[in-house]
Amino acid sequence: MTDTFDDEDETGARARALSNRQVLGFIARFWRRRPVLFGLGVGLTLVAIGFDLALPWASGRLVDTVANRGAPSVAWSAWMAFVGVYLGFSLVRNLAMRFWIPLAARNMEEMTNEGFAKVQAFSSDWHADSFAGATVRKLTRAMWGYDSVTDAVTIWLGPGVIVLVGLSIAMLIRQPAAGVISLVVVVAYLAVNLLVTERYVRPSNLRSNALDSRIGGALADAVTSNPTVKSFGAERREAERLAKVTAAWRDAVMVTWNRFTDVWLGQNLLLVLLQAGLTGSMVWAWAHGTATPGDVAFAITAFMLMSGYLRNLGENIRMLQKGLDDAEDVAAWNRLEPQIADAPGAPDFKPGPGAIEFRDVTFRYKAAGAPLYDRFSLKIAPGERVALVGPTGSGKSTFVKLVQRLHDLQDGAILIDGQDVSKVTQASLRRAIAVVPQDPALFHRSLLENIAYGKPDATREEVEAAARKARAHDFILKLPQGYDTLVGERGVKLSGGERQRVAIARAFLADAPILVLDEATSSLDVETEGQVQAAAEALMEGRTTIVIAHRLSTVRGADRILVFQKGRVVEEGRHAELKAKGGVYARLNAISEGVA
């Protein structure tokens, strides 16, 4: 049996691959949102760099003063300059951080919020192709990727390059041979790091990141399906399945870390070359009488500063690359247009009596060769109760998804109260359609929040009134914390019938003109089914209702029954009429009664 997680990186959820430049451009957009904070952070960082560049000069002046046995007052003045330069660097650098911190925190907050909003806007197909755990992992990793990139570019790499080039130029002016050596080594160091990191390290880092996302997907898949795991006694099997994923990640991340270590070795060899070149050239110049002790002190201090910055550059180039890779998925999502988008300037849907019309609709799923619906037309009158029956794959569920505009059509139009569903905003359209699914998924929040989800500004009295209509109020009061009881992930703390009644209460409170019931009683015991059916009957009053029927016994009271086969309505009428015809419905009914 194949491991489905192997295919995760090939789905539309990944939207690879962006260049480093594209990801950096995505992150830079957040810097530009707060120009004052960013400008003050950059400005103060440049001032701190000025102090850093002055340190070798202050060191050389102090050593020359002492070596030449100048007046004590002059020596103390040089000492004060030496100490003052470092103190100024420390204070200004600390002040700069006071502006980088709020900039980073606010931008990380916005990146996460906007990434989540983008994911929410993607189509049902996109989410079906994605592992929820992997998506969560990518979002949280991108937030910290932003932090790594910002720190690397604005706090370390940018200042580091300025200091290194500045010191090399100062060295070139003071001792040309030492200056040439330092410039050559600095340029080589930067070029090697950037090229090797992108060409050698990045491919393996992307691979280990993808496997890190697969760990999140595998964990979420098993944890959310824990009741199924337990029912089959499959804990060991799931542990072994996860172990395969983590083993693949381990192998990939070891390659990545080893490649980072290879780069680190090259960096240190270049540092040795810089150290040997600078000090050797200065000793040679001193031996030939062209360098003073202050020049030697200048070179040694400059090397200490340069070696520190170069080490930081190496570390931060790696941090920069990792941060760019971590943010890449969210940057790619940002470039990905929603698969189902609102038309420019689309107005909100205006709820009416609930008339529905399919007008010459042609629809094909993306993986299908032939269309499911081909020039399909149908009208549902306001307040009519319509039942959809037929075998699996006949188009019943697709009918409801198209009414909600969870997919776009290839041709034709769907109108609700005369409004083309593709021309109004999706959110307003879906608020006008209440859905009670066969297996309601509740949020791990209180019952009060779950019932009020369709009307978040509802009062507690309104929530309780909806629960009474749904026959849910009594069982809720028996729970330890009543309406404040947390229901567990997907509502696992409630029984199937309790979840159904909560979903019906939610629909009552939403008070939408169109109602969709996806066989809300098919998996319940007889007593609970009666309670849910009574609640559903009350909910249907005065609403256009579409019932997806899996058991024909539940649709006998429908105003009209539509029998679907391969995307076409082959029969329609009331229960008694269709049964008497002796056609498809009569055959399905006979099978249903035989099973019952």
C-alpha positions as CSV (number, residue, x, y, z in Angstrom):
1,M,0.0,0.0,0.0
2,T,1.4,3.4,-1.0
3,D,1.9,6.2,1.5
4,T,-0.3,9.0,0.5
5,F,1.9,11.5,2.2
6,D,4.5,10.9,-0.5
7,D,2.2,12.8,-2.9
8,E,1.6,15.8,-0.7
9,D,4.3,18.0,-2.3
10,E,2.7,17.4,-5.7
11,T,-0.7,18.9,-4.9
12,G,-1.9,22.4,-5.7
13,A,-1.5,23.2,-2.0
14,R,2.3,23.6,-2.5
15,A,2.4,26.1,-5.5
16,R,6.3,25.8,-5.8
17,A,8.7,27.1,-6.5
18,L,9.7,30.7,-5.9
19,S,13.2,32.2,-6.2
20,N,15.0,33.7,-3.2
21,R,14.4,37.1,-4.8
22,Q,10.7,36.6,-5.0
23,V,10.3,35.5,-1.4
24,L,12.5,38.4,-0.2
25,G,10.3,40.7,-2.2
26,F,7.2,39.3,-0.5
27,I,8.8,39.9,3.0
28,A,10.0,43.4,2.0
29,R,6.3,44.4,1.4
30,F,5.8,44.1,5.1
31,W,8.8,46.3,5.9
32,R,7.3,49.0,3.7
33,R,4.0,49.0,5.6
34,R,5.7,50.8,8.6
35,P,8.2,53.2,7.0
36,V,8.7,55.2,10.2
37,L,9.6,52.2,12.3
38,F,11.7,50.7,9.5
39,G,13.5,54.0,8.8
40,L,14.3,54.7,12.5
41,G,15.6,51.1,12.8
42,V,17.8,51.5,9.7
43,G,19.0,55.0,10.7
44,L,20.1,54.0,14.2
45,T,21.7,50.8,12.9
46,L,23.8,53.0,10.5
47,V,24.8,55.2,13.4
48,A,25.9,52.1,15.3
49,I,27.9,51.0,12.3
50,G,29.7,54.4,12.3
51,F,30.8,53.7,15.9
52,D,31.9,50.2,15.0
53,L,34.0,51.5,12.1
54,A,35.7,54.1,14.4
55,L,36.8,51.4,16.9
56,P,40.0,50.3,15.0
57,W,40.9,54.0,14.5
58,A,40.4,54.7,18.3
59,S,42.5,51.6,19.1
60,G,45.3,52.6,16.8
61,R,45.4,56.1,18.2
62,L,45.6,54.8,21.8
63,V,48.4,52.4,21.0
64,D,50.4,55.1,19.1
65,T,50.0,57.5,22.0
66,V,51.2,55.0,24.5
67,A,54.1,53.7,22.3
68,N,55.3,57.2,21.6
69,R,55.1,58.0,25.4
70,G,53.0,61.0,24.8
71,A,51.6,63.2,27.6
72,P,49.3,61.3,30.1
73,S,46.5,63.7,29.3
74,V,46.7,62.8,25.6
75,A,46.8,59.1,26.5
76,W,43.7,59.4,28.7
77,S,41.9,61.4,26.0
78,A,42.7,58.6,23.5
79,W,41.5,56.0,26.1
80,M,38.3,57.9,26.6
81,A,37.7,58.0,22.8
82,F,38.3,54.3,22.7
83,V,35.9,53.5,25.5
84,G,33.4,56.1,24.2
85,V,33.2,54.6,20.7
86,Y,32.3,51.2,22.1
87,L,29.8,52.6,24.6
88,G,28.2,54.6,21.8
89,F,27.9,51.5,19.6
90,S,26.3,49.5,22.4
91,L,23.8,52.2,23.4
92,V,22.7,53.1,19.8
93,R,22.5,49.4,18.8
94,N,20.2,48.8,21.8
95,L,18.1,51.8,20.9
96,A,17.7,50.5,17.3
97,M,16.3,47.2,18.6
98,R,13.5,49.2,20.3
99,F,12.2,49.9,16.8
100,W,13.0,46.5,15.2
101,I,11.0,44.7,17.9
102,P,7.5,46.3,17.3
103,L,8.1,46.2,13.6
104,A,8.8,42.4,13.6
105,A,6.0,41.6,16.0
106,R,3.3,43.5,14.1
107,N,4.5,42.2,10.7
108,M,4.6,38.6,11.9
109,E,1.1,39.0,13.2
110,E,-0.1,40.4,9.9
111,M,1.7,37.7,7.9
112,T,0.0,35.0,9.9
113,N,-3.4,36.6,9.7
114,E,-3.2,37.3,6.0
115,G,-1.8,33.8,5.2
116,F,-4.7,32.3,7.1
117,A,-7.2,34.5,5.3
118,K,-5.7,33.5,2.0
119,V,-6.0,29.8,2.9
120,Q,-9.6,30.3,4.0
121,A,-10.3,31.9,0.6
122,F,-9.0,28.9,-1.4
123,S,-11.6,26.5,-2.8
124,S,-12.9,23.2,-1.4
125,D,-10.8,21.4,-3.9
126,W,-7.6,23.1,-2.7
127,H,-8.4,22.1,0.9
128,A,-9.3,18.5,-0.2
129,D,-5.8,18.3,-1.8
130,S,-4.1,19.6,1.3
131,F,-3.3,18.1,4.7
132,A,-4.6,20.5,7.4
133,G,-1.6,19.8,9.6
134,A,0.9,20.6,6.9
135,T,-0.9,23.8,6.1
136,V,-0.8,24.9,9.8
137,R,2.9,23.9,9.9
138,K,3.7,26.1,6.8
139,L,1.8,29.1,8.3
140,T,3.6,29.0,11.6
141,R,7.0,28.3,10.0
142,A,6.5,31.3,7.7
143,M,6.0,33.6,10.6
144,W,9.3,32.6,12.1
145,G,10.9,32.7,8.6
146,Y,10.0,36.4,8.4
147,D,11.8,36.9,11.8
148,S,14.9,35.1,10.6
149,V,15.0,37.0,7.3
150,T,14.5,40.4,8.9
151,D,17.1,39.8,11.5
152,A,19.6,38.5,8.9
153,V,19.1,41.3,6.4
154,T,18.6,44.4,8.6
155,I,20.5,43.7,11.8
156,W,23.4,41.5,10.6
157,L,24.0,41.2,6.9
158,G,23.4,44.8,5.8
159,P,25.4,46.3,8.6
160,G,28.0,43.6,8.3
161,V,28.7,44.3,4.7
162,I,29.0,48.0,5.4
163,V,31.5,47.4,8.2
164,L,33.5,44.9,6.2
165,V,33.8,47.1,3.1
166,G,34.4,50.3,5.3
167,L,37.2,48.6,7.2
168,S,38.8,47.2,4.0
169,I,38.8,50.7,2.5
170,A,40.2,52.2,5.7
171,M,42.9,49.5,5.6
172,L,43.5,50.2,1.9
173,I,44.2,53.9,2.7
174,R,46.4,53.1,5.7
175,Q,48.2,50.0,4.4
176,P,47.4,49.3,0.7
177,A,48.7,45.7,0.8
178,A,46.6,44.8,3.8
179,G,43.6,46.6,2.3
180,V,43.8,44.6,-0.9
181,I,44.0,41.3,1.0
182,S,41.0,42.2,3.1
183,L,38.9,43.3,0.2
184,V,39.7,40.2,-1.8
185,V,38.9,37.9,1.1
186,V,35.6,39.8,2.0
187,V,34.4,39.6,-1.6
188,A,35.3,36.0,-1.9
189,Y,33.7,35.2,1.4
190,L,30.4,36.8,0.4
191,A,30.3,35.4,-3.1
192,V,31.1,31.8,-1.9
193,N,28.5,32.0,0.9
194,L,25.7,33.3,-1.3
195,L,26.4,31.0,-4.2
196,V,27.1,27.9,-2.3
197,T,24.2,28.4,0.1
198,E,21.7,28.9,-2.7
199,R,23.0,26.2,-5.1
200,Y,24.3,23.6,-2.7
201,V,22.3,24.0,0.6
202,R,18.9,25.3,-0.6
203,P,17.8,22.2,-2.5
204,S,18.3,19.9,0.5
205,N,16.7,22.5,2.8
206,L,13.6,22.7,0.7
207,R,13.4,18.9,0.8
208,S,13.7,18.8,4.6
209,N,11.1,21.6,4.9
210,A,8.7,19.6,2.7
211,L,9.2,16.6,5.0
212,D,8.7,18.7,8.0
213,S,5.3,19.7,6.6
214,R,4.5,16.0,6.0
215,I,5.2,15.4,9.7
216,G,2.5,18.0,10.6
217,G,0.1,16.4,8.1
218,A,0.7,12.9,9.4
219,L,0.3,13.9,13.0
220,A,-2.9,15.9,12.3
221,D,-4.3,13.1,10.2
222,A,-3.8,10.5,12.9
223,V,-4.7,12.7,15.9
224,T,-8.0,13.9,14.4
225,S,-8.9,10.3,13.4
226,N,-8.0,8.9,16.8
227,P,-11.5,7.3,17.4
228,T,-11.0,5.3,14.2
229,V,-7.5,4.4,15.2
230,K,-8.7,3.1,18.6
231,S,-11.7,1.3,17.1
232,F,-9.3,-0.8,15.0
233,G,-6.6,-1.1,17.7
234,A,-4.2,0.5,15.2
235,E,-2.1,2.6,17.5
236,R,1.1,0.7,16.7
237,R,0.4,0.9,13.0
238,E,-0.1,4.7,13.1
239,A,3.1,5.0,15.2
240,E,5.0,3.0,12.5
241,R,3.4,5.1,9.8
242,L,4.6,8.3,11.5
243,A,8.0,6.7,12.1
244,K,8.5,6.3,8.3
245,V,7.8,10.0,7.8
246,T,10.1,11.1,10.6
247,A,12.8,8.8,9.3
248,A,12.6,10.3,5.9
249,W,12.8,13.8,7.5
250,R,15.8,12.7,9.6
251,D,17.7,11.5,6.6
252,A,16.9,14.7,4.7
253,V,17.7,17.1,7.5
254,M,21.0,15.4,8.2
255,V,22.0,16.1,4.6
256,T,20.9,19.7,5.0
257,W,22.8,20.1,8.3
258,N,25.9,18.4,6.9
259,R,25.9,20.8,3.9
260,F,25.6,23.8,6.3
261,T,28.6,22.3,8.1
262,D,30.6,22.0,4.8
263,V,29.9,25.7,4.2
264,W,31.0,26.6,7.7
265,L,34.3,24.8,7.1
266,G,34.9,26.9,4.0
267,Q,34.1,30.1,5.8
268,N,36.6,29.3,8.5
269,L,39.3,28.5,6.0
270,L,38.7,32.0,4.4
271,L,38.9,33.5,7.9
272,V,42.3,31.9,8.4
273,L,43.4,33.3,5.1
274,L,42.3,36.8,6.2
275,Q,44.0,36.5,9.5
276,A,47.3,35.3,8.0
277,G,47.2,37.9,5.2
278,L,46.4,40.9,7.4
279,T,48.8,40.1,10.3
280,G,51.5,38.9,7.9
281,S,51.4,42.0,5.8
282,M,51.5,44.2,8.9
283,V,54.4,42.4,10.4
284,W,56.2,42.7,7.0
285,A,55.4,46.5,6.9
286,W,56.6,47.0,10.5
287,A,59.8,45.1,9.8
288,H,60.5,47.4,6.9
289,G,59.7,50.5,8.9
290,T,56.5,51.4,7.0
291,A,54.0,50.6,9.8
292,T,53.8,52.0,13.3
293,P,52.6,50.0,16.4
294,G,49.3,51.9,15.9
295,D,49.0,50.5,12.4
296,V,49.5,47.0,13.8
297,A,46.9,47.6,16.5
298,F,44.5,49.0,13.9
299,A,45.0,45.9,11.7
300,I,44.5,43.5,14.7
301,T,41.4,45.3,15.9
302,A,40.1,45.4,12.4
303,F,40.6,41.7,12.0
304,M,38.9,41.0,15.3
305,L,35.9,43.1,14.1
306,M,35.9,41.6,10.6
307,S,36.2,38.0,11.8
308,G,33.3,38.5,14.1
309,Y,31.2,40.1,11.4
310,L,32.3,37.4,8.9
311,R,31.3,34.6,11.3
312,N,28.0,36.4,11.8
313,L,27.6,36.8,8.0
314,G,28.1,33.1,7.5
315,E,25.6,32.2,10.2
316,N,23.1,34.8,9.0
317,I,23.4,33.8,5.3
318,R,22.4,30.3,6.5
319,M,19.7,31.9,8.7
320,L,18.6,34.0,5.7
321,Q,18.3,31.0,3.4
322,K,16.4,29.0,6.0
323,G,14.1,31.9,6.6
324,L,13.4,32.4,2.9
325,D,12.7,28.7,2.5
326,D,10.4,28.7,5.6
327,A,8.4,31.6,4.2
328,E,8.3,30.3,0.6
329,D,5.0,28.5,0.9
330,V,3.1,31.5,2.2
331,A,4.8,33.7,-0.3
332,A,3.6,31.3,-3.0
333,W,0.1,31.3,-1.7
334,N,0.1,35.1,-1.8
335,R,0.7,34.8,-5.6
336,L,-1.9,32.2,-6.0
337,E,-5.3,33.6,-7.0
338,P,-8.4,32.1,-5.3
339,Q,-9.7,29.3,-7.4
340,I,-13.2,30.7,-7.0
341,A,-13.1,34.4,-6.8
342,D,-15.8,37.1,-6.4
343,A,-16.4,39.2,-9.5
344,P,-14.8,42.7,-9.3
345,G,-17.2,45.0,-7.4
346,A,-19.6,42.1,-6.8
347,P,-22.6,43.2,-4.6
348,D,-23.9,41.2,-1.7
349,F,-26.6,38.6,-2.3
350,K,-30.0,40.0,-1.3
351,P,-32.0,37.2,0.4
352,G,-35.5,36.7,-1.0
353,P,-38.2,34.0,-0.9
354,G,-35.7,31.3,-2.0
355,A,-36.5,30.6,-5.7
356,I,-33.7,28.5,-7.3
357,E,-33.1,28.0,-11.0
358,F,-30.4,26.0,-12.9
359,R,-30.3,27.4,-16.4
360,D,-28.5,25.3,-19.0
361,V,-25.8,24.4,-16.5
362,T,-22.7,22.5,-17.7
363,F,-20.3,21.4,-15.0
364,R,-17.3,19.1,-15.0
365,Y,-15.0,18.2,-12.0
366,K,-11.3,19.0,-12.8
367,A,-10.3,15.3,-12.8
368,A,-13.3,14.1,-14.9
369,G,-13.3,13.6,-18.6
370,A,-17.0,14.2,-19.3
371,P,-19.2,16.8,-17.7
372,L,-21.5,15.6,-14.9
373,Y,-24.1,18.2,-15.8
374,D,-24.6,18.9,-19.5
375,R,-27.0,21.8,-20.2
376,F,-29.0,20.9,-17.1
377,S,-32.0,23.1,-16.3
378,L,-34.3,23.0,-13.2
379,K,-36.5,25.3,-11.2
380,I,-37.4,25.1,-7.5
381,A,-40.2,27.3,-6.3
382,P,-39.9,29.5,-3.1
383,G,-40.8,27.5,0.0
384,E,-40.9,24.2,-1.9
385,R,-39.5,21.0,-0.3
386,V,-37.5,19.1,-2.8
387,A,-35.8,15.7,-2.2
388,L,-32.8,14.6,-4.3
389,V,-32.5,10.8,-4.6
390,G,-30.3,8.5,-6.7
391,P,-27.2,6.3,-6.5
392,T,-23.8,7.6,-5.4
393,G,-22.2,9.8,-8.0
394,S,-25.4,10.7,-9.6
395,G,-25.0,14.4,-8.9
396,K,-27.1,15.0,-5.7
397,S,-24.3,16.5,-3.6
398,T,-22.9,18.4,-6.5
399,F,-26.3,20.1,-7.0
400,V,-26.0,21.5,-3.5
401,K,-22.3,22.5,-3.9
402,L,-23.2,24.4,-7.0
403,V,-26.0,26.2,-5.3
404,Q,-23.5,27.3,-2.6
405,R,-21.0,28.1,-5.4
406,L,-18.3,25.8,-4.0
407,H,-17.4,25.2,-7.7
408,D,-17.7,27.4,-10.8
409,L,-19.6,26.3,-13.9
410,Q,-18.1,25.7,-17.3
411,D,-21.3,27.1,-18.9
412,G,-24.8,28.3,-18.0
413,A,-26.0,30.0,-14.8
414,I,-27.5,29.3,-11.4
415,L,-29.9,32.0,-10.2
416,I,-31.4,32.4,-6.7
417,D,-34.2,34.9,-6.5
418,G,-33.1,36.1,-9.9
419,Q,-29.5,36.8,-8.8
420,D,-26.7,34.9,-10.6
421,V,-24.7,33.3,-7.8
422,S,-21.4,33.9,-9.7
423,K,-22.1,37.7,-9.7
424,V,-22.6,38.2,-5.9
425,T,-20.1,37.8,-3.1
426,Q,-19.7,34.2,-1.9
427,A,-19.9,35.0,1.8
428,S,-23.2,36.8,1.5
429,L,-24.6,34.0,-0.7
430,R,-23.6,31.2,1.7
431,R,-25.1,33.1,4.7
432,A,-28.4,32.8,2.9
433,I,-28.1,29.0,2.8
434,A,-28.3,27.0,6.0
435,V,-26.7,23.5,5.7
436,V,-27.3,20.6,8.2
437,P,-24.8,18.0,7.1
438,Q,-25.0,14.2,7.6
439,D,-22.1,14.4,10.1
440,P,-21.9,17.9,11.5
441,A,-18.3,19.0,12.5
442,L,-18.4,21.3,15.5
443,F,-15.6,23.6,16.7
444,H,-13.7,22.8,19.9
445,R,-15.5,25.7,21.5
446,S,-18.5,26.1,23.8
447,L,-22.0,25.0,22.7
448,L,-23.0,28.6,22.9
449,E,-20.4,29.6,20.4
450,N,-21.2,26.6,18.1
451,I,-24.9,27.4,18.0
452,A,-24.2,31.1,17.5
453,Y,-21.7,30.5,14.7
454,G,-24.2,31.5,12.0
455,K,-25.1,34.6,13.9
456,P,-22.2,35.6,16.1
457,D,-24.0,38.7,17.6
458,A,-26.9,36.6,18.9
459,T,-27.9,37.0,22.5
460,R,-27.9,34.1,24.9
461,E,-31.7,34.2,24.9
462,E,-31.7,33.8,21.1
463,V,-29.3,30.9,21.3
464,E,-31.4,29.2,23.9
465,A,-34.6,29.8,21.9
466,A,-33.0,28.2,18.8
467,A,-31.8,25.2,21.0
468,R,-35.4,24.7,22.2
469,K,-36.7,24.6,18.7
470,A,-34.0,22.1,17.8
471,R,-34.9,19.9,20.8
472,A,-31.3,20.5,22.1
473,H,-32.0,22.7,25.2
474,D,-32.8,19.9,27.6
475,F,-29.7,17.8,26.9
476,I,-27.5,20.9,27.0
477,L,-28.7,21.8,30.5
478,K,-27.7,18.3,31.8
479,L,-24.1,18.9,30.7
480,P,-21.6,20.0,33.5
481,Q,-21.3,23.6,32.3
482,G,-24.5,23.8,30.2
483,Y,-24.1,26.1,27.2
484,D,-20.5,26.9,28.2
485,T,-19.5,23.2,27.8
486,L,-16.6,22.6,25.4
487,V,-17.6,20.0,22.9
488,G,-14.2,18.7,21.9
489,E,-12.5,18.7,18.5
490,R,-15.2,18.2,15.8
491,G,-17.7,17.8,18.6
492,V,-16.4,14.4,19.7
493,K,-17.8,14.8,23.3
494,L,-21.3,14.7,22.0
495,S,-23.3,11.9,20.5
496,G,-24.4,11.8,16.9
497,G,-27.9,12.9,17.7
498,E,-26.7,15.7,19.9
499,R,-24.4,17.0,17.2
500,Q,-27.3,16.9,14.7
501,R,-29.5,18.9,17.1
502,V,-26.8,21.5,17.7
503,A,-26.4,21.8,13.9
504,I,-30.2,22.3,13.5
505,A,-30.1,24.9,16.3
506,R,-27.4,26.7,14.4
507,A,-29.6,26.6,11.3
508,F,-32.6,28.0,13.2
509,L,-30.5,30.9,14.5
510,A,-29.1,31.6,11.1
511,D,-32.7,32.0,9.8
512,A,-31.6,31.5,6.2
513,P,-34.3,31.4,3.5
514,I,-32.8,28.3,1.9
515,L,-32.2,25.1,3.9
516,V,-30.1,22.0,2.9
517,L,-30.6,18.8,4.8
518,D,-28.1,16.1,4.0
519,E,-30.0,13.2,5.5
520,A,-29.6,14.4,9.0
521,T,-31.1,11.3,10.6
522,S,-29.6,8.4,8.6
523,S,-27.1,7.2,11.2
524,L,-29.3,7.7,14.4
525,D,-31.2,5.3,16.5
526,V,-35.0,5.3,16.3
527,E,-35.7,7.4,19.4
528,T,-33.1,10.0,18.5
529,E,-34.1,10.0,14.9
530,G,-37.7,11.0,15.9
531,Q,-36.4,13.9,17.9
532,V,-34.1,15.1,15.1
533,Q,-36.8,14.6,12.5
534,A,-39.3,16.7,14.6
535,A,-36.7,19.4,14.9
536,A,-36.0,19.3,11.1
537,E,-39.7,19.5,10.3
538,A,-40.0,22.7,12.4
539,L,-36.9,24.1,10.7
540,M,-38.3,23.5,7.2
541,E,-41.4,25.6,7.8
542,G,-41.5,28.6,5.5
543,R,-38.1,27.8,3.8
544,T,-37.1,26.5,0.4
545,T,-35.7,23.1,1.4
546,I,-33.4,20.7,-0.4
547,V,-33.1,17.2,1.1
548,I,-30.3,14.9,0.0
549,A,-32.0,11.5,0.7
550,H,-30.0,8.4,1.4
551,R,-33.1,6.6,2.9
552,L,-36.2,7.0,0.9
553,S,-38.4,6.7,4.0
554,T,-37.4,10.2,5.0
555,V,-38.7,11.9,1.8
556,R,-42.3,10.8,1.5
557,G,-43.5,14.2,2.6
558,A,-41.5,16.1,0.0
559,D,-43.4,18.4,-2.4
560,R,-41.3,17.0,-5.2
561,I,-38.8,14.2,-5.5
562,L,-36.1,14.4,-8.1
563,V,-34.5,11.1,-9.1
564,F,-30.9,11.7,-10.4
565,Q,-28.8,9.5,-12.7
566,K,-25.5,10.6,-14.1
567,G,-26.2,14.3,-13.7
568,R,-29.8,14.1,-15.1
569,V,-33.2,14.1,-13.5
570,V,-34.8,11.0,-14.9
571,E,-38.0,11.1,-12.8
572,E,-39.8,13.6,-10.7
573,G,-43.0,13.8,-8.7
574,R,-44.4,12.9,-5.2
575,H,-43.7,9.6,-3.5
576,A,-47.0,7.9,-4.3
577,E,-46.8,9.0,-8.0
578,L,-43.3,7.8,-8.5
579,K,-43.9,4.5,-6.7
580,A,-46.9,3.9,-8.9
581,K,-44.9,4.5,-12.1
582,G,-42.8,1.4,-11.5
583,G,-39.6,3.2,-12.7
584,V,-36.2,4.0,-11.1
585,Y,-37.7,5.4,-8.0
586,A,-40.0,2.4,-7.5
587,R,-37.0,0.1,-7.8
588,L,-35.0,2.1,-5.3
589,N,-37.9,2.2,-2.9
590,A,-38.4,-1.5,-3.1
591,I,-34.7,-2.0,-2.3
592,S,-35.0,0.4,0.6
593,E,-38.1,-1.3,2.0
594,G,-36.4,-4.7,1.6
595,V,-33.4,-3.5,3.5
596,A,-35.6,-2.0,6.2
